[in-house]
Amino acid sequence: MAEIWKKDRRYDLLKLYVDYCTRSSYSSLEVKNWDKVPQDAPVMFIGNHSNTLLDAMLVLQAVPGECAFGARADIFKNPKVAAFLRFLRIVPLARERDGLSAVAGNLAVFEEVVDCLGAGVPFCMFPEGTHRTKHSLLPFKKGAFRIAVQAAAKFDKTVYMVPVGIDLEDYFDYRKKCVMTVGDPIPVTADSDMNELKKIAAERLSGLFTYFPDDENYDSAWAEYQAQHAKKPSVLDRLLLIPAVVALLLCLSCCWPMVVISWVLCRRLKDKAWSNTMRFASKLALLPFCTLGYAIPAFFQSIIWGVVAIFVPALTYGWFYELYNYIRFAIGRKNA
């Protein structure tokens, strides 16, 4: 079994496509302070975790080369799925709820992650241990910090934990704005205290996104923030409603397989935080087939129409969701 840090041209080619699908999941995506990421040193990214798989994809698209990740161990039960996830440089990390025997298996995974850092490939973990659609942070688990200390000890060099704040305009609506901000790196040495590292990491990470303490005042503070930043539809927004509906239907006619599949997947979700990941996954899996379905017949008409058709499904899928969001806003179903 190949190590997760080994070069693979197939991975490099796939990453280009995955990165495109990630960036196109947002109406705008801004990455701030990437120059703070240390060069020529072991790097571990840590971030807030509110939007399931897309949080990891956001980090991946910002990294110029390879990046490995940890994910919950239960999604690795199917051997074929596990093999594919490993190809994507994702390793299983058991949580306490998975049982003591499963958690004991983390020791071997930790060793592999340590070697990954030593090979110069960044590793990303979300130290909260689970996702949650709140502008706050759960208490951090020790896993990420234990790995960083072990790597520093094994290779006798400083490992840098880089906090990454992911600030989403909306957790459940596709094609909204996202800002990802890199904070000051946290140097980790062999004798670093893990509890102190957790404290510093929480302080730095909480300052990189719209954050409210996770206490009894959270709901009221968040409601007040939303009220202050909410926008109401104008007369012009309502006048543009009919043209927007027409445009929505035109876009749907060009990308309906991806929209229908994403809708079916989202309807079956128990945890709605996965909604945008399902929409991302639908585009990732079906876009090549939709593109061929439009482009091949169009090329029989003319080269120009064929070239145009190549871009139609990709563009209209994003436009469909932006128009959908706009229509909901215009009729008062959703604040902007």
JONORJO-V181348 format. One record per pair of residues at least 24 apart in sequence whose C-alpha atoms are under 6 Angstrom apart, sorted by the first residue. I is the first residue (numbers start at 1). J is the second residue. D is the distance in Angstrom with one decimal. If there is no record, write none. Layout:
I J D
I J D
This chain:
4 89 5.1
5 116 5.5
19 61 4.8
25 175 5.2
26 175 4.0
26 176 5.0
26 177 5.6
27 175 4.7
27 176 5.1
27 177 5.4
28 177 4.9
29 178 5.0
29 179 5.8
30 179 4.8
31 180 4.8
31 181 5.9
32 181 4.6
33 182 5.3
34 182 5.9
42 117 5.2
42 120 5.7
42 159 5.0
43 122 5.0
43 160 4.9
43 161 6.0
44 122 5.6
44 123 4.9
44 124 5.6
44 161 4.8
45 124 4.5
45 161 5.8
45 162 4.8
45 163 6.0
46 124 5.9
46 125 5.2
46 126 5.4
46 163 4.9
46 164 6.0
47 126 5.3
47 163 5.7
47 164 4.7
47 165 5.7
49 131 4.8
50 131 4.8
50 132 4.7
50 133 4.8
51 273 6.0
52 131 5.9
54 277 5.9
67 121 5.9
67 122 5.1
67 123 5.7
68 123 4.7
69 123 5.5
69 124 4.9
70 125 5.8
114 151 4.9
135 211 5.0
135 212 5.9
136 211 5.3
136 212 5.4
136 213 5.8
136 214 5.6
145 194 5.9
149 190 5.2
152 189 5.2
152 190 5.1
153 190 4.4
158 188 5.6
158 189 5.2
159 187 5.9
159 188 5.1
160 185 5.8
160 186 5.4
160 187 4.7
160 188 5.9
161 185 5.6
161 186 5.0
163 205 5.5
165 205 5.9
165 208 4.6
165 209 5.2
167 209 5.0
174 276 5.6
181 208 5.9
230 335 5.7
230 336 5.6
231 335 5.9
231 336 5.1
233 330 5.3
237 330 5.6
238 330 5.6
248 320 5.5
248 323 5.9
251 316 4.9
251 320 5.5
254 313 5.8
255 313 5.1
255 317 5.7
258 282 5.6
258 283 5.9
